[in-house]
Amino acid sequence: MFTDKAGYAETKRIEEIMRLLRAHYPETRTALRYENPFQLFAAAVLSAQTTDEQVNRITSALFTRASTAQQMAKMEPAELATLIKGCGLYRNKSRFLVEACRRIVRDFGGTLPDRFEACRK
Protein backbone atom coordinates (compact mmCIF):
# COMPACT_ATOMS: atom_id res chain seq x y z
CA MET A 1 0.00 0.00 0.00
CA PHE A 2 1.05 3.61 0.19
CA THR A 3 3.68 4.80 2.62
CA ASP A 4 3.22 8.54 2.17
CA LYS A 5 0.45 10.62 3.73
CA ALA A 6 -0.93 11.85 0.37
CA GLY A 7 -1.24 8.29 -0.95
CA TYR A 8 -2.87 7.11 2.27
CA ALA A 9 -5.35 10.01 2.20
CA GLU A 10 -6.22 9.28 -1.42
CA THR A 11 -6.79 5.61 -0.64
CA LYS A 12 -9.05 6.52 2.28
CA ARG A 13 -10.97 8.98 0.08
CA ILE A 14 -11.54 6.32 -2.58
CA GLU A 15 -12.65 3.79 0.04
CA GLU A 16 -15.18 6.30 1.42
CA ILE A 17 -16.53 7.05 -2.06
CA MET A 18 -16.93 3.33 -2.73
CA ARG A 19 -18.69 2.83 0.62
CA LEU A 20 -21.14 5.64 -0.18
CA LEU A 21 -21.81 4.31 -3.66
CA ARG A 22 -22.47 0.79 -2.34
CA ALA A 23 -24.81 2.18 0.32
CA HIS A 24 -26.72 4.31 -2.16
CA TYR A 25 -26.78 1.77 -5.03
CA PRO A 26 -26.71 -1.65 -3.35
CA GLU A 27 -28.21 -3.65 -6.21
CA THR A 28 -26.32 -2.30 -9.22
CA ARG A 29 -25.04 -4.80 -11.75
CA THR A 30 -23.47 -4.42 -15.13
CA ALA A 31 -25.37 -5.56 -18.19
CA LEU A 32 -22.14 -6.96 -19.61
CA ARG A 33 -21.90 -10.75 -19.55
CA TYR A 34 -18.63 -12.25 -18.32
CA GLU A 35 -17.33 -15.26 -16.41
CA ASN A 36 -14.08 -13.96 -14.95
CA PRO A 37 -12.29 -10.67 -14.25
CA PHE A 38 -10.37 -10.80 -17.53
CA GLN A 39 -13.58 -11.11 -19.54
CA LEU A 40 -15.07 -8.15 -17.66
CA PHE A 41 -11.93 -6.14 -18.46
CA ALA A 42 -12.16 -7.00 -22.16
CA ALA A 43 -15.91 -6.28 -22.28
CA ALA A 44 -15.39 -2.94 -20.53
CA VAL A 45 -12.75 -1.95 -23.09
CA LEU A 46 -15.11 -2.89 -25.92
CA SER A 47 -18.01 -1.00 -24.35
CA ALA A 48 -16.67 2.48 -25.20
CA GLN A 49 -18.80 3.93 -28.01
CA THR A 50 -20.83 0.68 -28.14
CA THR A 51 -23.99 -0.52 -26.42
CA ASP A 52 -23.78 -3.25 -23.80
CA GLU A 53 -26.13 -5.33 -25.94
CA GLN A 54 -23.72 -5.14 -28.88
CA VAL A 55 -20.74 -5.89 -26.64
CA ASN A 56 -22.52 -9.01 -25.36
CA ARG A 57 -23.10 -10.19 -28.94
CA ILE A 58 -19.44 -9.61 -29.78
CA THR A 59 -18.05 -11.20 -26.63
CA SER A 60 -20.20 -14.32 -26.89
CA ALA A 61 -18.28 -15.18 -30.07
CA LEU A 62 -14.98 -13.65 -28.96
CA PHE A 63 -14.78 -15.53 -25.68
CA THR A 64 -15.23 -18.89 -27.41
CA ARG A 65 -12.03 -18.04 -29.30
CA ALA A 66 -10.10 -16.14 -26.61
CA SER A 67 -11.43 -16.15 -23.07
CA THR A 68 -8.13 -15.56 -21.28
CA ALA A 69 -5.35 -13.01 -21.45
CA GLN A 70 -2.98 -15.77 -22.57
CA GLN A 71 -5.16 -16.65 -25.56
CA MET A 72 -5.71 -13.03 -26.58
CA ALA A 73 -2.02 -12.20 -26.16
CA LYS A 74 -1.18 -14.74 -28.88
CA MET A 75 -3.41 -12.98 -31.40
CA GLU A 76 -2.40 -10.27 -33.81
CA PRO A 77 -4.40 -7.02 -33.62
CA ALA A 78 -5.76 -7.55 -37.16
CA GLU A 79 -7.03 -11.00 -36.20
CA LEU A 80 -8.75 -9.66 -33.10
CA ALA A 81 -10.16 -6.74 -35.09
CA THR A 82 -12.10 -9.16 -37.30
CA LEU A 83 -13.73 -10.65 -34.20
CA ILE A 84 -14.74 -7.31 -32.67
CA LYS A 85 -15.60 -5.45 -35.87
CA GLY A 86 -19.16 -4.81 -34.69
CA CYS A 87 -18.06 -2.33 -32.04
CA GLY A 88 -16.94 1.24 -32.48
CA LEU A 89 -13.22 1.99 -32.74
CA TYR A 90 -12.53 -1.72 -33.20
CA ARG A 91 -9.07 -1.27 -34.74
CA ASN A 92 -7.83 0.83 -31.82
CA LYS A 93 -9.47 -1.50 -29.31
CA SER A 94 -7.89 -4.56 -30.91
CA ARG A 95 -4.41 -3.03 -30.73
CA PHE A 96 -4.98 -1.96 -27.12
CA LEU A 97 -6.39 -5.33 -26.01
CA VAL A 98 -3.60 -7.37 -27.59
CA GLU A 99 -0.91 -5.15 -26.06
CA ALA A 100 -2.68 -5.11 -22.68
CA CYS A 101 -2.96 -8.90 -22.72
CA ARG A 102 0.71 -9.27 -23.58
CA ARG A 103 1.59 -7.05 -20.61
CA ILE A 104 -0.81 -8.95 -18.33
CA VAL A 105 0.87 -12.21 -19.33
CA ARG A 106 4.39 -10.79 -19.07
CA ASP A 107 3.99 -8.77 -15.87
CA PHE A 108 1.31 -10.68 -13.95
CA GLY A 109 1.47 -14.26 -15.19
CA GLY A 110 -1.77 -13.89 -17.12
CA THR A 111 -3.92 -12.90 -14.15
CA LEU A 112 -5.31 -9.40 -13.77
CA PRO A 113 -4.09 -7.85 -10.54
CA ASP A 114 -6.87 -7.29 -8.04
CA ARG A 115 -5.37 -4.07 -6.66
CA PHE A 116 -4.55 -0.96 -8.68
CA GLU A 117 -1.37 -0.47 -6.70
CA ALA A 118 0.06 -3.66 -8.22
CA CYS A 119 0.06 -1.95 -11.62
CA ARG A 120 2.34 0.85 -10.49
CA LYS A 121 5.74 -0.60 -11.21
N, C-alpha and C positions, 0 to 999 in steps of 0.2 A: 504494500500500500504506500501511501505518500508519507514522507518523513518531514516535509516542510509544512508550516502553518497554513499557507495559501492552498496547498493541495488538499490538506485535511479539511479545511473550510469548504472547499468546492465539493468534495466528496459528501460531506454532511448536508450541504445544500441540495445536491442531487438526490440523496436518500430521502430528504424531507419532501421534495417535489414528487418523487415516486410514491411515497406514503399517501400524500394528499390525492394524487390521481387514482390510486387503488381504492381509497375510501370513497371518493366521489363517483368513480366508474367501476364498481366491483365486478360487473358481468361482461366487460368488453372482451371481444374475441376478434381476431382477424378473419376476414373472409377467404384469405389465401389458404390453400390446402397444402399440407406438408407433413412429413413423417419424422423429421429430425431437424436439428438446428441448422445444418448445412442447407437443407432444402428451403427452410424459411429464409435464410440469407439470400439464396439464389432467387427465390420468388420476390423478395423485397426489392432486389436490384431490378428485376424485370418490371416491377409494378410502376416505375416512374413513366409518366405519359401513357399509361395503359390501364384499362380497367382490371379490377381483381378477377372478374369473370373471364376475361381474355387471358390473363396470366394463368389461371387454373387450367384452361384449355391447353395452353402451351406447355405448362409443366407436367401435365398428365402424360404427354408424349415424351418430353425431355427427360423426365426422371426414370422412364423405362430404359433409356439409353445411358444416362449419366446421373446417378442419384447420390454420388459422393464427390468430395473434392478431388480425390485421387482419379476418378474416372474423367471428370471434367478437365483436370489439369493435363491429361494426355491428348486432349482435343486441340485442334488448330482453331483459331477464331473464325475462320471462314466456314468450317464445318459446324461449329456451334451456331453461327449466324443462320444457317439454313434451318436449324431446329427452332429458332426463336423469332423467325422472320415476321410473325404475326404481331409482334409488339413494337411500339415506337422506339426509335433509336437503336434498333437491334444490332447494327454493326458495332457501335460504340460499346453496347452492353456485352456483346460477345467478346470483344477484346478485353474489357475490364474483368469479366468473369473468369476467363481463362488465366489471365495474369494473377488475379486474386487467388484462384485455386492453386496455382503453382506456388505462390507464396505460402498459402495455408499448408500445403504438403511439405514444402521446404522448411518453414519456420516452426510449424506446430504439429508435424507428424500427421497431417491430414484432418485434424480435429480443430474445429473452431474454438478459440479460447472463450471461456465463459466470463472473463473479466476484461474490461477495456484496458486496464493497466498492463495486461500481458502483451498488448500490441505495441506498447511504447518501448521499443528497443533502442 
